[in-house]
């Protein structure tokens, strides 16, 4: 795992002297300008100060609208149970920061809304005239139909009953996806989702109550829903504090997650849909310190139950930290190393990183490239967003403490907050949004708010947009092609045409996108999986397995068996995708595979599939593996642990067999 070191711009002695001087004066624009000199950016980037107090205070979350204006939720009223109590009686603000002269510095600040219902709100998404604010226990929807930069009135409630009130493990930001849907998450104190009136738990599309009680969901959760909050899908669970979710143009989800503080277990996840991410034991809900068979050797891995069947593997583990905002950079202004990659804030070590990934089997490998850090001990990056011009903005909570349940500047009149802007090294720092924009150019924007407007306009005209969208579909950029595909495949009567074109495309990411769209559109996936079941890309076959989840077609078991036969015994991502497809149909799917492989099931790959399965036939096969002389002593704990996930009389019979044989 590579870490790109940023060379300090000041000598260690000069930095220490400056930091000492600044400790006496932290508040105000002059102090902010001096403290910005301590920023250290990637060698190909430059960082400039965009805004500071008094324009904004304690930026908890940020979004950038289609006009390039920065929207910030403030956290002045943070941790009301602490001795300082409510610092701002009238409630926290949602601020709009604007650079009216294009010099790269905000010169105008407005208050969109102020109230105690948005105290230390952890999420904001600006989508045209709609503004979604996440503040446990509610997700609030504001509107500004007259464009006066003031909320039209009190907000309506999209969701309610979310835990984590006055806590950073609650409801987090919404983001707009390329499929026209909303994605969001809640940390482990959030743990549930209720209807707007707060009376009933949401029933998701899988038919499960979203209640965090372990049937099946636990701890932190990630969701997808329609723009009006309907059609909720639970896309992943068992996180600790998955602070934000990022969605790329192919519809792939990325998150960070925080460990129990101080255990070097902060992680980055590729979110394989519907997966369990292992913060606690799947069945008992016990924490990672609980002793168990085949326990991981190191604490960071132990923390996430990485050796258990049914747990999706981590992409990266980044050590100590307090991870916050995350986004995918899909612009062209920044250098190549950042394009198409995650950008992520970690307030603990005071750094913004990128995580360039490469496909690896059905999953990914990643590395670390540092983007922006500082020797200022108060620098606390809380969020990162992409502007319409492709530059990147970083919000800095700016505090002597990392957050949690304390902050240093809790005296009114002394609070701080900063926004920085990242551009290529040597650029003139000007900040401008193109004035002549079309729906297509907005769909192609690196900025999510602009994409939302372009998506809505093109989707509204339906078939009339086909010619326009075809231009993007025929481009060389696969991410732009994927955005066009999402809309083309939603034109009535043209779904099969464009999904078919996607499945025959040379790019595996486009094939994956086509299959995801078919699932979302309710198109019969069985013919499509038949077409792709032998695809050379393990990632495409991964999506085939996920597409078979809960599919009751008579053809589904045989298709799953074909996918299982292609497991090589070395790809945990692929194995877990196969496992996700088994849900509710263990006996049918696993039985179909056994029928095909017969006595040849006992291979490295076959043992993997047995280990991951939970059918009635699984316990007996696990015991056969354990009693086999070819099974090394070091491997036995793995299969003994797998028995913990079995149930019923078949498990009891297998255990008696094992004990009778002296196992």
C-alpha positions as CSV (number, residue, x, y, z in Angstrom):
1,X,0.0,0.0,0.0
2,X,1.7,3.1,-1.2
3,X,1.5,6.4,0.7
4,X,2.5,9.5,-1.3
5,X,4.4,11.8,1.1
6,X,3.9,15.6,0.8
7,X,7.1,17.6,1.2
8,X,6.7,20.3,3.8
9,X,6.6,23.9,2.4
10,X,8.2,25.2,5.5
11,X,11.1,24.0,7.6
12,X,10.3,22.2,10.8
13,X,11.6,25.1,12.9
14,X,9.7,27.7,10.9
15,X,6.6,25.7,11.2
16,X,6.9,25.3,14.9
17,X,7.5,29.0,15.4
18,X,4.5,29.9,13.2
19,X,2.2,27.4,15.0
20,X,3.3,28.8,18.4
21,X,2.6,32.4,17.2
22,X,-0.8,31.4,15.9
23,X,-1.8,29.7,19.1
24,X,-2.2,33.1,20.6
25,X,-4.6,34.3,17.9
26,X,-6.7,31.8,16.1
27,X,-9.8,33.7,15.2
28,X,-10.5,36.1,12.3
29,X,-9.6,36.5,8.7
30,X,-6.0,37.5,9.3
31,X,-5.4,34.5,11.5
32,X,-7.1,32.3,8.9
33,X,-4.8,33.6,6.1
34,X,-1.7,33.0,8.2
35,X,-2.8,29.5,9.3
36,X,-3.5,28.6,5.6
37,X,0.2,29.0,5.0
38,X,0.7,25.7,7.0
39,X,-1.3,23.7,4.4
40,X,0.7,21.1,2.5
41,X,-0.8,20.0,-0.7
42,X,0.1,17.2,-3.2
43,X,3.1,18.4,-5.4
44,X,0.8,18.9,-8.4
45,X,-1.9,20.8,-6.4
46,X,-2.2,24.2,-4.7
47,X,-4.4,25.1,-1.8
48,X,-6.0,28.5,-1.2
49,X,-8.3,29.9,1.4
50,X,-11.8,30.3,0.1
51,X,-13.7,31.4,3.2
52,X,-13.3,31.7,7.0
53,X,-15.0,33.1,10.1
54,X,-17.0,35.2,10.5
55,X,-18.6,34.0,7.2
56,X,-19.0,30.5,8.6
57,X,-18.4,28.6,11.9
58,X,-17.7,25.0,12.6
59,X,-18.6,23.6,9.1
60,X,-20.0,20.1,9.8
61,X,-21.0,19.3,6.2
62,X,-20.9,21.0,2.8
63,X,-22.3,20.8,-0.7
64,X,-21.6,22.9,-3.8
65,X,-24.6,23.9,-6.0
66,X,-24.7,24.1,-9.8
67,X,-23.7,27.8,-9.6
68,X,-20.6,27.0,-7.7
69,X,-21.8,28.4,-4.4
70,X,-20.8,26.6,-1.2
71,X,-23.5,25.5,1.2
72,X,-22.5,24.7,4.8
73,X,-24.2,23.3,7.8
74,X,-22.7,24.7,11.0
75,X,-22.1,23.0,14.3
76,X,-22.1,25.8,16.9
77,X,-24.7,24.0,19.0
78,X,-22.6,20.9,19.3
79,X,-23.0,18.4,22.2
80,X,-25.7,20.2,24.0
81,X,-25.2,17.9,27.0
82,X,-21.7,19.4,27.6
83,X,-21.2,22.2,30.2
84,X,-21.2,24.9,27.5
85,X,-24.8,23.9,26.6
86,X,-26.6,25.8,23.8
87,X,-24.2,28.5,22.5
88,X,-26.6,29.9,19.9
89,X,-30.2,29.9,21.3
90,X,-31.8,30.6,18.0
91,X,-30.3,27.5,16.5
92,X,-27.6,26.6,14.0
93,X,-27.4,28.1,10.5
94,X,-27.3,26.8,6.9
95,X,-24.9,29.2,5.1
96,X,-24.4,30.0,1.4
97,X,-21.0,31.3,0.5
98,X,-20.4,32.9,-2.9
99,X,-17.5,34.3,-4.8
100,X,-19.2,37.1,-6.8
101,X,-16.0,38.5,-8.5
102,X,-14.3,35.2,-9.4
103,X,-11.1,35.8,-7.6
104,X,-11.3,32.5,-5.7
105,X,-12.4,34.0,-2.4
106,X,-15.9,34.1,-1.0
107,X,-17.1,37.7,-0.6
108,X,-20.8,37.1,0.1
109,X,-22.5,35.0,2.8
110,X,-26.2,34.4,3.3
111,X,-28.2,32.4,5.8
112,X,-30.6,30.1,4.1
113,X,-32.1,28.8,7.3
114,X,-31.6,28.9,11.0
115,X,-33.2,26.8,13.7
116,X,-32.7,24.3,16.4
117,X,-33.9,21.5,14.1
118,X,-30.6,21.7,12.2
119,X,-28.2,21.9,15.1
120,X,-24.9,20.4,14.0
121,X,-26.6,18.8,11.0
122,X,-24.3,16.2,9.5
123,X,-25.5,16.3,6.0
124,X,-26.7,18.7,3.2
125,X,-27.5,18.0,-0.4
126,X,-28.5,20.8,-2.8
127,X,-30.7,19.5,-5.7
128,X,-32.1,22.3,-7.7
129,X,-34.9,23.9,-5.6
130,X,-34.7,21.1,-3.0
131,X,-32.3,21.0,-0.1
132,X,-32.0,17.8,2.0
133,X,-30.6,18.2,5.5
134,X,-29.7,15.2,7.7
135,X,-30.0,15.9,11.4
136,X,-31.0,13.0,13.6
137,X,-33.7,12.1,14.4
138,X,-35.0,13.5,11.1
139,X,-34.1,13.9,7.5
140,X,-35.5,17.3,6.5
141,X,-36.5,18.6,3.0
142,X,-36.4,22.4,2.4
143,X,-37.4,24.1,-0.8
144,X,-36.6,27.4,-2.4
145,X,-39.0,27.7,-5.3
146,X,-38.8,31.5,-5.7
147,X,-34.9,31.5,-5.7
148,X,-34.5,34.1,-3.0
149,X,-31.9,31.9,-1.2
150,X,-34.3,31.6,1.8
151,X,-36.1,28.5,2.8
152,X,-39.8,28.8,1.6
153,X,-40.9,27.8,5.1
154,X,-40.6,25.0,7.7
155,X,-39.2,21.8,6.2
156,X,-41.1,18.6,5.5
157,X,-39.8,15.3,6.9
158,X,-38.5,12.6,4.6
159,X,-37.5,10.2,7.4
160,X,-37.8,10.1,11.1
161,X,-36.9,8.1,14.2
162,X,-33.1,7.9,13.4
163,X,-30.9,7.5,16.4
164,X,-27.8,9.5,17.1
165,X,-29.4,12.8,18.2
166,X,-26.6,15.3,19.0
167,X,-24.1,12.7,18.0
168,X,-21.9,12.1,14.9
169,X,-23.0,8.5,14.5
170,X,-26.5,9.4,13.3
171,X,-28.0,10.5,10.0
172,X,-25.5,11.6,7.3
173,X,-25.6,13.3,3.9
174,X,-27.6,12.4,0.9
175,X,-26.1,12.2,-2.6
176,X,-27.6,12.0,-6.1
177,X,-26.9,8.9,-8.0
178,X,-26.5,8.3,-11.8
179,X,-29.8,6.3,-11.7
180,X,-31.8,9.3,-10.5
181,X,-32.1,8.0,-7.0
182,X,-30.8,9.2,-3.6
183,X,-28.1,7.4,-1.6
184,X,-27.5,8.0,2.1
185,X,-26.3,6.3,5.3
186,X,-26.6,6.3,9.1
187,X,-24.0,5.4,11.7
188,X,-24.4,2.8,14.3
189,X,-26.2,5.1,16.7
190,X,-28.7,5.9,13.9
191,X,-29.4,2.2,13.4
192,X,-33.0,2.5,12.1
193,X,-35.3,4.3,9.8
194,X,-38.9,5.4,10.4
195,X,-41.7,6.9,8.5
196,X,-42.1,10.8,8.5
197,X,-44.5,10.6,11.4
198,X,-42.1,8.5,13.4
199,X,-44.6,5.9,14.2
200,X,-43.5,2.9,12.0
201,X,-40.3,1.4,10.9
202,X,-39.6,1.6,7.1
203,X,-40.2,-1.7,5.3
204,X,-37.5,-1.9,2.6
205,X,-37.8,-3.5,-0.8
206,X,-36.4,-6.8,0.6
207,X,-39.4,-6.9,2.9
208,X,-37.4,-6.3,6.1
209,X,-38.0,-3.8,8.8
210,X,-35.2,-1.3,9.0
211,X,-34.7,-1.5,12.8
212,X,-31.2,-2.6,13.5
213,X,-32.3,-5.5,15.7
214,X,-30.3,-8.1,13.7
215,X,-33.1,-9.4,11.5
216,X,-31.0,-9.1,9.5
217,X,-29.7,-5.5,9.9
218,X,-27.3,-4.3,12.6
219,X,-25.3,-1.1,13.4
220,X,-24.6,1.4,10.6
221,X,-26.6,1.2,7.4
222,X,-26.5,2.5,3.8
223,X,-29.6,3.1,1.7
224,X,-31.0,3.9,-1.7
225,X,-34.4,5.5,-2.3
226,X,-36.5,7.4,-4.8
227,X,-36.4,11.2,-4.7
228,X,-39.6,11.3,-2.6
229,X,-38.2,8.9,-0.1
230,X,-40.1,5.9,-1.3
231,X,-38.7,2.5,-2.4
232,X,-36.0,2.3,0.3
233,X,-33.4,-0.4,-0.3
234,X,-30.9,-1.4,2.4
235,X,-27.6,-1.8,0.5
236,X,-25.3,-2.6,3.3
237,X,-25.2,-3.0,7.1
238,X,-23.0,-3.7,10.2
239,X,-20.8,-0.6,9.9
240,X,-19.7,1.5,12.9
241,X,-19.8,5.0,11.7
242,X,-20.0,5.1,7.9
243,X,-19.9,8.9,7.8
244,X,-20.9,9.4,4.1
245,X,-21.5,7.3,1.0
246,X,-20.1,8.2,-2.4
247,X,-21.5,6.9,-5.7
248,X,-19.7,6.9,-9.0
249,X,-21.1,7.1,-12.5
250,X,-21.3,3.3,-12.8
251,X,-23.4,3.1,-9.6
252,X,-20.6,1.7,-7.5
253,X,-20.7,2.7,-3.8
254,X,-17.7,3.7,-1.6
255,X,-17.6,4.4,2.1
256,X,-15.2,4.9,5.0
257,X,-15.8,3.5,8.5
258,X,-14.4,4.4,11.9
259,X,-13.2,1.8,14.3
260,X,-13.7,1.8,18.1
261,X,-11.4,4.8,18.7
262,X,-7.7,4.0,19.0
263,X,-7.6,0.6,17.4
264,X,-5.9,1.4,14.1
265,X,-8.9,0.0,12.2
266,X,-10.2,2.9,10.1
267,X,-11.3,1.3,6.8
268,X,-12.3,2.1,3.2
269,X,-15.1,-0.1,1.7
270,X,-16.3,-0.9,-1.7
271,X,-19.9,-1.5,-0.9
272,X,-21.1,-4.7,-2.5
273,X,-24.8,-4.3,-2.5
274,X,-26.7,-6.1,0.4
275,X,-23.6,-7.1,2.2
276,X,-22.8,-7.5,5.9
277,X,-19.6,-5.5,6.8
278,X,-18.7,-7.2,10.1
279,X,-18.6,-4.6,12.8
280,X,-20.3,-7.0,15.1
281,X,-21.1,-10.8,15.1
282,X,-23.8,-11.5,12.6
283,X,-26.0,-13.5,14.9
284,X,-25.2,-12.4,18.4
285,X,-24.4,-8.8,17.8
286,X,-21.4,-9.1,20.1
287,X,-18.4,-6.7,19.6
288,X,-15.1,-7.5,18.1
289,X,-13.4,-8.2,21.4
290,X,-15.5,-11.4,21.8
291,X,-13.3,-14.5,21.6
292,X,-14.2,-16.7,18.7
293,X,-12.8,-19.6,16.8
294,X,-10.5,-18.6,13.9
295,X,-10.1,-15.2,15.3
296,X,-8.1,-12.8,13.3
297,X,-4.4,-12.3,14.4
298,X,-4.3,-8.5,14.3
299,X,-6.6,-6.0,16.0
300,X,-7.5,-4.0,12.8
301,X,-8.7,-7.2,11.1
302,X,-10.3,-8.6,14.2
303,X,-12.2,-5.4,14.5
304,X,-14.3,-6.2,11.4
305,X,-14.7,-10.0,11.7
306,X,-12.8,-10.5,8.5
307,X,-12.4,-14.3,8.9
308,X,-16.2,-14.9,9.1
309,X,-18.2,-16.3,6.2
310,X,-20.7,-13.7,5.1
311,X,-18.5,-10.7,5.8
312,X,-17.5,-8.5,2.8
313,X,-13.7,-7.8,2.8
314,X,-12.3,-4.4,3.4
315,X,-10.6,-2.5,0.5
316,X,-8.1,-0.6,2.6
317,X,-7.3,-0.1,6.3
318,X,-5.8,3.3,7.0
319,X,-4.9,3.0,10.7
320,X,-5.9,5.5,13.4
321,X,-8.3,8.3,12.5
322,X,-11.7,10.0,12.6
323,X,-13.0,9.7,9.0
324,X,-15.6,12.2,7.7
325,X,-16.6,13.3,4.2
326,X,-16.0,11.3,1.1
327,X,-16.6,11.9,-2.6
328,X,-15.6,10.5,-6.0
329,X,-13.7,12.9,-8.2
330,X,-15.0,12.7,-11.8
331,X,-13.6,15.9,-13.2
332,X,-10.7,16.6,-15.5
333,X,-9.1,19.7,-13.9
334,X,-7.0,17.9,-11.3
335,X,-4.1,15.6,-12.3
336,X,-4.7,12.1,-13.7
337,X,-3.9,10.3,-10.4
338,X,-7.1,11.8,-8.9
339,X,-9.5,11.3,-11.8
340,X,-12.3,8.8,-11.1
341,X,-11.0,8.2,-7.6
342,X,-12.2,8.6,-4.0
343,X,-11.3,11.7,-2.1
344,X,-11.6,11.4,1.7
345,X,-11.3,13.5,4.8
346,X,-9.8,12.1,8.0
347,X,-10.0,14.7,10.8
348,X,-7.9,12.7,13.2
349,X,-4.6,12.7,11.4
350,X,-5.6,16.0,9.8
351,X,-5.5,14.9,6.1
352,X,-7.4,14.6,2.9
353,X,-6.4,11.6,0.9
354,X,-7.2,10.0,-2.5
355,X,-7.5,6.2,-2.8
356,X,-6.7,5.2,-6.4
357,X,-8.2,1.8,-7.0
358,X,-7.6,-0.9,-9.6
359,X,-9.8,-3.9,-10.5
360,X,-8.7,-7.1,-8.8
361,X,-10.9,-10.1,-9.5
362,X,-14.4,-9.3,-8.5
363,X,-13.1,-6.5,-6.2
364,X,-10.4,-3.9,-6.1
365,X,-7.0,-3.1,-4.7
366,X,-6.1,0.4,-3.6
367,X,-3.4,2.7,-2.6
368,X,-3.1,6.0,-0.7
369,X,-2.2,9.4,-2.2
370,X,-2.2,12.4,0.1
371,X,-4.0,15.5,-1.2
372,X,-4.0,18.1,1.6
373,X,-2.6,18.1,5.1
374,X,-1.4,20.7,7.6
375,X,0.9,21.2,10.5
376,X,-1.7,23.4,12.1
377,X,-3.0,21.3,15.0
378,X,-6.5,22.8,14.6
379,X,-6.9,21.7,11.0
380,X,-9.8,19.2,11.0
381,X,-11.1,18.4,7.4
382,X,-14.8,17.5,7.7
383,X,-15.9,17.3,4.1
384,X,-14.8,17.4,0.4
385,X,-16.8,18.3,-2.7
386,X,-16.2,19.0,-6.4
387,X,-17.2,22.3,-7.9
388,X,-18.6,22.8,-11.4
389,X,-15.2,23.9,-12.7
390,X,-13.5,20.7,-11.5
391,X,-11.7,22.3,-8.5
392,X,-12.1,20.7,-5.1
393,X,-13.3,22.3,-1.9
394,X,-12.4,21.1,1.6
395,X,-14.3,22.1,4.7
396,X,-12.2,22.6,7.9
397,X,-14.2,22.3,11.2
398,X,-11.0,23.9,12.6
399,X,-10.7,22.9,16.3
400,X,-8.1,21.8,18.8
401,X,-10.1,18.5,19.2
402,X,-11.0,16.0,16.6
403,X,-14.7,16.0,17.5
404,X,-16.3,13.1,19.3
405,X,-17.8,14.7,22.5
406,X,-15.6,17.7,22.8
407,X,-14.6,20.9,21.1
408,X,-12.1,23.5,22.1
409,X,-13.6,26.7,20.7
410,X,-17.0,26.7,22.6
411,X,-17.1,30.4,23.4
412,X,-19.3,32.6,21.3
413,X,-17.2,35.1,19.4
414,X,-14.2,32.9,19.3
415,X,-15.4,30.1,17.0
416,X,-13.7,29.4,13.7
417,X,-14.3,27.6,10.4
418,X,-12.5,27.4,7.1
419,X,-13.1,26.4,3.5
420,X,-10.1,25.7,1.2
421,X,-9.9,25.2,-2.6
422,X,-7.6,22.8,-4.4
423,X,-6.6,23.6,-8.0
424,X,-3.6,22.4,-10.2
425,X,-0.3,23.8,-9.3
426,X,0.4,27.1,-11.0
427,X,-3.2,27.9,-11.9
428,X,-4.3,31.6,-11.5
429,X,-6.8,30.8,-8.8
430,X,-9.8,32.3,-10.7
431,X,-13.1,30.7,-10.0
432,X,-15.9,30.8,-12.6
433,X,-18.8,28.7,-13.6
434,X,-19.6,28.5,-17.4
435,X,-22.5,30.8,-18.2
436,X,-23.7,29.0,-21.3
437,X,-24.7,25.5,-20.2
438,X,-27.0,22.9,-21.7
439,X,-28.7,20.0,-20.1
440,X,-26.1,17.8,-21.6
441,X,-23.1,19.8,-20.4
442,X,-24.6,19.8,-16.9
443,X,-25.0,16.0,-17.0
444,X,-21.3,15.9,-18.0
445,X,-20.4,18.2,-15.1
446,X,-18.0,17.0,-12.3
447,X,-20.4,18.6,-9.9
448,X,-23.3,16.5,-8.5
449,X,-25.8,19.4,-8.2
450,X,-25.3,20.3,-11.9
451,X,-25.7,16.7,-12.8
452,X,-29.0,16.5,-11.0
453,X,-30.4,19.4,-13.0
454,X,-29.1,18.0,-16.3
455,X,-30.5,14.6,-15.4
456,X,-33.9,15.9,-14.6
457,X,-34.2,18.0,-17.7
458,X,-33.1,15.2,-20.0
459,X,-35.3,12.6,-18.3
460,X,-38.3,14.9,-18.5
461,X,-38.3,15.1,-22.3
462,X,-37.9,11.3,-22.7
463,X,-37.4,10.2,-26.3
464,X,-36.7,13.7,-27.5
465,X,-33.4,13.5,-25.6
466,X,-32.1,10.4,-27.4
467,X,-30.2,12.2,-30.1
468,X,-28.6,14.5,-27.5
469,X,-27.7,11.7,-25.1
470,X,-26.3,9.5,-28.0
471,X,-23.5,12.1,-28.3
472,X,-22.4,11.4,-24.7
473,X,-23.0,7.6,-25.2
474,X,-20.5,7.6,-28.1
475,X,-17.8,9.5,-26.2
476,X,-14.4,8.1,-25.1
477,X,-15.0,8.6,-21.4
478,X,-16.7,5.5,-19.9
479,X,-18.0,7.6,-17.0
480,X,-19.8,10.0,-19.3
481,X,-21.1,7.0,-21.3
482,X,-22.4,5.4,-18.1
483,X,-24.3,8.6,-17.3
484,X,-25.9,8.7,-20.8
485,X,-26.7,5.0,-20.5
486,X,-28.7,5.5,-17.3
487,X,-31.0,8.0,-19.1
488,X,-31.2,6.2,-22.5
489,X,-32.2,3.0,-20.8
490,X,-35.1,4.9,-19.1
491,X,-36.7,6.0,-22.3
492,X,-39.9,4.1,-22.8
493,X,-39.5,1.5,-25.5
494,X,-35.8,1.8,-25.7
495,X,-34.8,0.0,-22.5
496,X,-33.8,-3.3,-24.1
497,X,-32.0,-1.5,-27.0
498,X,-29.6,0.3,-24.7
499,X,-29.2,-2.4,-22.1
500,X,-28.4,-4.8,-24.8
501,X,-25.8,-2.4,-26.2
502,X,-24.3,-2.1,-22.7
503,X,-24.1,-5.8,-22.1
504,X,-22.2,-6.2,-25.4
505,X,-19.8,-3.4,-24.7
506,X,-16.0,-3.9,-24.5
507,X,-15.8,-2.1,-21.2
508,X,-16.7,-4.3,-18.2
509,X,-17.8,-1.3,-16.2
510,X,-20.4,-0.5,-18.9
511,X,-21.6,-4.1,-18.8
512,X,-21.9,-3.9,-15.0
513,X,-23.9,-0.7,-15.4
514,X,-26.2,-2.2,-17.9
515,X,-27.0,-5.1,-15.7
516,X,-27.6,-2.8,-12.7
517,X,-30.0,-0.7,-14.7
518,X,-31.9,-3.8,-15.8
519,X,-32.3,-4.8,-12.2
520,X,-33.5,-1.4,-11.2
521,X,-35.9,-1.1,-14.1
522,X,-37.5,-4.5,-13.2
523,X,-36.5,-6.2,-16.4
524,X,-36.2,-10.0,-16.3
525,X,-32.5,-10.5,-15.6
526,X,-32.4,-14.2,-16.3
527,X,-31.8,-13.9,-20.1
528,X,-29.2,-11.2,-19.3
529,X,-27.4,-13.4,-16.8
530,X,-27.4,-16.3,-19.3
531,X,-25.7,-13.9,-21.7
532,X,-23.1,-12.9,-19.2
533,X,-22.6,-16.0,-17.1
534,X,-19.3,-16.8,-18.7
535,X,-18.1,-13.2,-18.9
536,X,-14.3,-12.9,-18.7
537,X,-14.6,-10.2,-16.1
538,X,-15.1,-11.5,-12.5
539,X,-16.7,-8.1,-11.7
540,X,-19.4,-8.7,-14.3
541,X,-20.0,-12.2,-13.0
542,X,-20.2,-10.7,-9.5
543,X,-23.0,-8.5,-10.6
544,X,-24.7,-11.6,-12.2
545,X,-24.6,-13.3,-8.8
546,X,-26.1,-10.3,-7.1
547,X,-28.8,-10.1,-9.8
548,X,-29.9,-13.6,-8.9
549,X,-30.4,-12.7,-5.2
550,X,-34.1,-13.5,-4.3
551,X,-34.8,-14.4,-8.0
552,X,-37.3,-17.3,-8.0
553,X,-37.0,-18.2,-11.6
554,X,-36.6,-22.0,-12.2
555,X,-33.5,-21.1,-14.2
556,X,-31.8,-19.3,-11.4
557,X,-30.2,-22.2,-9.5
558,X,-28.5,-23.6,-12.6
559,X,-27.1,-20.1,-13.4
560,X,-25.8,-19.7,-9.9
561,X,-24.1,-23.1,-10.2
562,X,-22.4,-22.0,-13.4
563,X,-21.1,-18.9,-11.7
564,X,-20.0,-20.9,-8.7
565,X,-18.0,-23.3,-10.9
566,X,-15.9,-20.3,-12.0
567,X,-14.7,-19.4,-8.5
568,X,-11.0,-19.9,-8.4
569,X,-10.6,-20.3,-4.6
570,X,-8.6,-17.0,-4.3
571,X,-11.2,-14.3,-4.8
572,X,-13.0,-13.4,-1.5
573,X,-15.0,-10.7,-3.3
574,X,-16.4,-13.2,-5.8
575,X,-17.1,-15.8,-3.1
576,X,-19.1,-13.3,-1.0
577,X,-21.1,-12.3,-4.1
578,X,-22.0,-15.9,-4.6
579,X,-23.0,-16.0,-0.9
580,X,-25.2,-12.9,-1.2
581,X,-27.1,-14.7,-4.0
582,X,-27.8,-17.7,-1.8
583,X,-30.0,-15.7,0.6
584,X,-33.4,-17.3,1.1
585,X,-32.5,-20.0,-1.5
586,X,-29.6,-21.8,0.0
587,X,-30.9,-25.3,-0.6
588,X,-31.9,-24.8,-4.2
589,X,-28.8,-22.9,-5.3
590,X,-26.2,-25.0,-3.4
591,X,-28.0,-28.2,-4.4
592,X,-27.8,-27.3,-8.0
593,X,-24.0,-26.8,-7.7
594,X,-23.6,-30.1,-5.9
595,X,-25.5,-31.8,-8.6
596,X,-23.3,-30.4,-11.3
597,X,-19.9,-31.0,-9.6
598,X,-20.8,-34.3,-7.9
599,X,-17.9,-36.0,-6.2
600,X,-15.5,-33.3,-7.6
601,X,-16.8,-30.7,-5.0
602,X,-13.7,-31.2,-2.8
603,X,-11.3,-28.7,-4.3
604,X,-9.8,-25.5,-2.9
605,X,-12.6,-23.5,-4.6
606,X,-15.2,-26.1,-3.7
607,X,-14.3,-26.0,0.0
608,X,-14.6,-22.2,-0.2
609,X,-18.2,-22.5,-1.5
610,X,-19.0,-25.0,1.2
611,X,-17.5,-22.7,3.9
612,X,-19.7,-19.8,2.7
613,X,-22.9,-21.7,2.2
614,X,-25.6,-22.4,4.8
615,X,-27.8,-25.1,3.2
616,X,-29.1,-28.3,4.9
617,X,-26.2,-30.2,3.2
618,X,-23.5,-27.8,4.4
619,X,-22.9,-29.1,7.9
620,X,-22.1,-32.7,6.8
621,X,-19.7,-31.4,4.1
622,X,-17.9,-29.2,6.7
623,X,-17.4,-32.3,8.9
624,X,-16.1,-34.3,6.0
625,X,-13.5,-31.5,5.4
626,X,-12.6,-31.5,9.1
627,X,-12.1,-35.2,9.2
628,X,-10.2,-35.4,5.9
629,X,-6.5,-36.2,6.5
630,X,-5.6,-33.7,3.8
631,X,-7.0,-30.8,5.9
632,X,-4.1,-29.2,7.8
633,X,-4.4,-28.3,11.4
634,X,-4.0,-24.7,10.7
635,X,-7.0,-24.8,8.3
636,X,-9.4,-26.5,10.7
637,X,-10.5,-23.5,12.8
638,X,-11.8,-21.9,9.6
639,X,-14.2,-24.8,9.0
640,X,-15.1,-25.1,12.7
641,X,-16.1,-21.4,12.7
642,X,-18.3,-22.0,9.7
643,X,-20.3,-24.5,11.7
644,X,-21.3,-21.6,14.0
645,X,-23.3,-20.2,11.0
646,X,-25.3,-23.5,10.4
647,X,-28.6,-24.4,12.1
648,X,-31.2,-27.1,12.4
649,X,-31.1,-30.9,12.9
650,X,-28.5,-31.2,10.1
651,X,-26.0,-29.3,12.1
652,X,-26.7,-31.4,15.2
653,X,-26.2,-34.6,13.3
654,X,-23.0,-33.3,11.8
655,X,-21.7,-32.3,15.2
656,X,-22.5,-35.8,16.6
657,X,-20.6,-37.3,13.7
658,X,-17.6,-35.1,14.3
659,X,-17.6,-35.9,18.0
660,X,-18.0,-39.6,17.4
661,X,-15.0,-39.6,15.1
662,X,-12.9,-37.9,17.8
663,X,-13.0,-34.5,16.1
